[in-house]
């Protein structure tokens, strides 16, 4: 069966998901190949490091390579009776691990890696094709760029006597 093929490893070492019939991930195709068998589409996806998943158009023998997976973009995973969807299994390059495959956010990396993502520097895209290396703390919830404070009312401490003016007093940063 197509979903169980890997080179030089046992079936336990080759976690390849089963294809999902009559479904497709829309809007994330970066390469389309025509006149390919499903078998060839599988191998082309595994040879292309940006390929995270693929749609296969059954009646037309067309392979659509995607740079995202359905778990990251569930709203774009749609019914399509002419296609099947399959996530790349073995040796999938992590989203955000290279500037050629930037993530939209740290949260997208966490979803894509299923909890296996580690804190560190990851490539994030801004939607215009440019990528920036940024630190992602995978243990903290993501904070919006526009609102750095959580919702609610906050009181900020104020000294009772003003700023200290002692001769041997120094402010320390940190």
C-alpha positions in Angstrom: 0.0 0.0 0.0 1.2 3.5 -0.8 1.0 4.9 2.7 3.3 2.3 4.1 6.4 2.8 1.8 9.7 4.0 3.2 13.3 3.2 2.1 15.6 1.2 4.4 13.5 1.3 7.5 10.8 -0.8 9.2 7.1 0.1 9.2 7.5 1.2 12.9 10.2 3.7 11.9 8.2 5.1 9.0 5.1 6.9 10.3 3.2 7.7 7.1 -0.4 8.6 7.5 -3.2 7.1 5.5 -4.6 9.2 2.6 -7.9 11.0 3.2 -10.2 10.5 0.3 -12.6 13.3 -0.9 -10.7 16.0 1.0 -8.1 18.6 0.0 -6.1 21.4 1.6 -6.8 24.6 -0.4 -4.7 27.7 -0.7 -1.3 26.3 0.2 -0.2 24.6 -3.0 3.3 25.8 -4.0 3.9 23.4 -6.8 1.7 21.5 -9.2 2.9 18.5 -11.3 0.8 17.0 -14.1 0.6 13.5 -15.5 1.9 11.8 -12.3 0.6 8.6 -10.7 -0.3 8.7 -7.0 2.8 6.7 -6.4 5.0 9.3 -8.2 3.3 12.2 -6.3 4.1 10.5 -3.0 7.8 10.3 -4.0 8.0 13.8 -5.5 6.6 15.2 -2.2 9.2 13.2 -0.2 12.0 14.6 -2.4 10.8 18.2 -2.1 11.8 19.6 1.4 9.1 22.2 1.4 6.3 19.7 0.8 4.3 19.2 4.1 1.4 17.5 2.5 -0.2 16.9 -1.0 -3.5 16.8 -2.7 -3.9 14.3 -5.6 -6.5 15.0 -8.3 -7.6 11.5 -9.1 -9.3 11.9 -12.5 -6.6 14.2 -13.9 -3.4 12.6 -12.4 -2.3 16.0 -10.9 -0.1 16.3 -7.8 -0.5 19.5 -5.7 2.2 19.9 -3.2 1.3 22.0 -0.1 3.5 23.9 2.3 1.1 23.4 5.2 -0.8 20.5 6.8 -4.5 20.3 7.6 -3.9 20.5 11.4 -2.4 24.0 10.9 -5.1 25.2 8.5 -8.3 23.3 9.4 -10.5 26.0 7.9 -8.9 25.3 4.5 -9.3 21.6 4.7 -12.4 21.1 2.5 -14.4 18.4 0.9 -13.5 17.7 -2.7 -14.7 14.4 -4.3 -12.1 14.6 -7.0 -9.1 14.7 -4.7 -7.3 12.9 -1.9 -5.1 14.5 0.8 -2.1 13.0 2.4 0.3 14.4 5.0 4.0 13.8 4.4 5.1 11.3 7.1 8.7 10.4 7.3 11.4 13.0 7.3 9.1 16.0 7.1 11.0 19.3 7.5 9.7 21.3 10.4 7.7 24.4 9.5 9.8 27.5 10.4 13.1 25.6 10.5 14.3 27.2 7.3 13.8 30.6 5.6 12.4 28.8 2.6 9.6 27.4 4.7 8.7 30.1 7.3 5.8 29.8 9.7 3.2 32.6 10.1 3.6 32.5 13.9 5.1 30.5 16.7 1.6 29.1 17.4 1.6 27.7 13.9 4.9 25.9 14.6 3.5 24.4 17.8 0.4 23.1 16.0 2.4 21.7 13.1 4.9 19.9 15.4 2.2 18.5 17.6 3.9 19.5 20.9 7.4 18.5 19.8 8.5 22.0 19.0 11.3 23.3 21.2 11.9 26.9 22.2 14.5 28.7 20.1 15.0 30.7 16.9 12.5 29.9 14.1 11.8 31.5 10.7 8.6 33.6 10.6 7.2 35.0 7.4 5.3 38.3 7.2 3.1 37.3 4.2 5.1 39.2 1.6 7.6 36.5 1.0 10.2 37.7 3.5 11.3 35.7 6.5 12.8 36.9 9.8 14.6 34.8 12.4 12.7 35.2 15.7 12.7 33.6 19.1 9.7 31.4 20.0 9.0 30.4 23.5 7.0 27.2 23.0 6.0 27.0 26.6 4.2 30.4 26.7 1.0 31.4 24.9 1.6 33.7 22.0 1.2 37.4 22.6 -0.3 39.7 20.0 1.9 42.5 18.6 -0.8 45.0 19.0 -1.8 44.3 22.6 1.1 43.3 24.9 -1.1 43.4 28.1 -3.6 40.8 29.0 -7.2 42.1 29.3 -8.1 43.6 32.7 -7.3 46.5 35.0 -3.8 46.8 36.4 -2.3 48.9 39.2 1.3 50.0 38.8 3.3 50.5 42.0 4.3 54.1 43.0 6.9 55.0 45.6 5.5 56.9 48.7 8.5 59.2 49.0 9.6 59.7 45.4 12.9 58.6 44.0 15.7 57.8 46.4 18.4 60.4 46.5 21.0 58.8 48.8 24.7 59.3 48.1 25.5 55.6 48.0 22.4 54.4 46.0 22.7 53.1 42.5 19.9 52.0 40.1 20.4 48.6 38.6 19.0 47.5 35.3 17.4 44.2 34.7 
